[in-house]
């Protein structure tokens, strides 16, 4: 997934790929004790079966490690600063520069330990 952005008065192309860790803009607006709050790993790109709309599949690195899907256009979109005036990042999801803390085996939900999906396949 490519996205262009302005950086130091230049247009820069940024690439987000499967395996990249990204942070949701709400990460900068919370005081969570969870080091991984609002961090996600991009799993893959997908296509909606009915509409053919490009989608992004991503997994939370906190809480129950749920897997989500969102339209690619929305995933790459800028933050609505009218709705979220305290947002500190430009885009809804941006690459995370730090290192997420891996969950211990005890913290990973049982249904996610032994299968690549919640459906067992």
C-alpha positions as CSV (number, residue, x, y, z in Angstrom):
1,X,0.0,0.0,0.0
2,X,1.5,3.3,-1.0
3,X,0.6,6.7,0.4
4,X,2.1,10.0,-0.5
5,X,2.6,12.7,2.2
6,X,4.2,16.1,2.6
7,X,7.4,16.0,4.6
8,X,9.7,19.0,4.9
9,X,8.0,20.6,1.9
10,X,8.6,17.5,-0.2
11,X,6.2,14.8,-1.3
12,X,7.3,11.5,0.1
13,X,6.0,8.1,-0.8
14,X,5.4,5.8,2.2
15,X,4.8,2.1,1.9
16,X,2.8,0.0,4.4
17,X,3.3,-3.7,4.0
18,X,2.0,-6.9,5.6
19,X,4.0,-7.5,8.8
20,X,4.4,-3.7,9.5
21,X,3.3,-2.5,12.9
22,X,1.2,0.6,12.8
23,X,-0.4,2.8,15.4
24,X,-3.9,4.2,15.4
25,X,-4.1,7.9,15.9
26,X,-6.0,7.4,19.2
27,X,-2.7,6.0,20.7
28,X,-1.5,9.6,21.1
29,X,-4.8,10.5,22.9
30,X,-4.8,7.9,25.6
31,X,-3.0,7.3,28.9
32,X,-3.2,3.5,28.8
33,X,-0.9,1.4,30.9
34,X,-0.8,-1.2,28.1
35,X,2.5,-0.6,26.1
36,X,0.8,-2.0,23.0
37,X,-2.4,0.0,23.2
38,X,-3.6,1.0,19.7
39,X,-0.8,-0.9,18.0
40,X,-1.7,-3.2,15.1
41,X,0.1,-5.6,12.8
42,X,-0.9,-5.5,9.1
43,X,-1.8,-9.1,8.1
44,X,-2.6,-8.7,4.4
45,X,-4.7,-6.9,1.8
46,X,-8.0,-8.4,0.7
47,X,-10.9,-7.8,-1.7
48,X,-14.5,-7.6,-0.6
49,X,-16.3,-10.5,-2.4
50,X,-19.4,-8.4,-3.3
51,X,-18.1,-4.9,-4.0
52,X,-14.5,-5.7,-5.0
53,X,-13.5,-2.9,-2.6
54,X,-9.8,-3.2,-1.5
55,X,-9.6,-4.0,2.2
56,X,-6.9,-4.2,4.8
57,X,-6.8,-7.1,7.4
58,X,-5.0,-6.2,10.6
59,X,-4.6,-7.6,14.1
60,X,-4.5,-5.8,17.5
61,X,-1.3,-6.3,19.5
62,X,-3.2,-5.6,22.7
63,X,-6.3,-6.7,24.5
64,X,-7.7,-9.9,23.0
65,X,-5.6,-9.6,19.9
66,X,-8.7,-9.4,17.7
67,X,-8.4,-9.3,13.9
68,X,-10.1,-6.6,12.0
69,X,-10.8,-5.6,8.4
70,X,-11.3,-2.1,7.1
71,X,-11.6,-0.5,3.7
72,X,-8.1,0.3,2.4
73,X,-9.2,3.9,1.6
74,X,-10.3,4.4,5.2
75,X,-7.2,2.7,6.5
76,X,-4.9,5.1,4.6
77,X,-7.1,8.2,5.2
78,X,-6.2,11.3,7.2
79,X,-7.5,11.9,10.6
80,X,-10.7,14.1,10.7
81,X,-9.2,16.9,12.8
82,X,-12.7,18.6,13.1
83,X,-14.0,15.5,14.9
84,X,-10.7,14.8,16.7
85,X,-9.0,18.2,17.3
86,X,-6.5,16.7,19.8
87,X,-5.2,14.1,17.4
88,X,-1.4,14.3,17.1
89,X,-0.8,12.3,13.9
90,X,-1.8,13.1,10.4
91,X,-3.1,9.7,9.3
92,X,-5.5,7.2,10.9
93,X,-2.7,4.6,10.9
94,X,1.0,5.4,10.7
95,X,4.0,3.1,11.0
96,X,5.1,2.6,14.6
97,X,8.7,3.5,15.2
98,X,9.1,1.7,18.4
99,X,9.2,-2.0,19.3
100,X,6.0,-3.6,20.5
101,X,6.1,-5.9,23.5
102,X,5.2,-9.4,22.6
103,X,2.5,-11.1,24.7
104,X,3.5,-14.1,26.8
105,X,1.9,-17.4,25.9
106,X,-0.4,-17.0,29.0
107,X,-1.8,-13.7,27.6
108,X,-2.7,-14.9,24.1
109,X,-6.3,-16.0,23.9
110,X,-6.5,-19.8,23.6
111,X,-8.4,-19.7,20.3
112,X,-5.6,-17.7,18.7
113,X,-2.7,-19.9,19.8
114,X,-3.2,-23.0,17.6
115,X,-4.8,-21.8,14.5
116,X,-4.1,-18.9,12.1
117,X,-7.7,-17.8,12.3
118,X,-10.6,-18.0,14.8
119,X,-12.3,-20.4,12.5
120,X,-9.6,-23.1,12.8
121,X,-8.2,-22.9,9.3
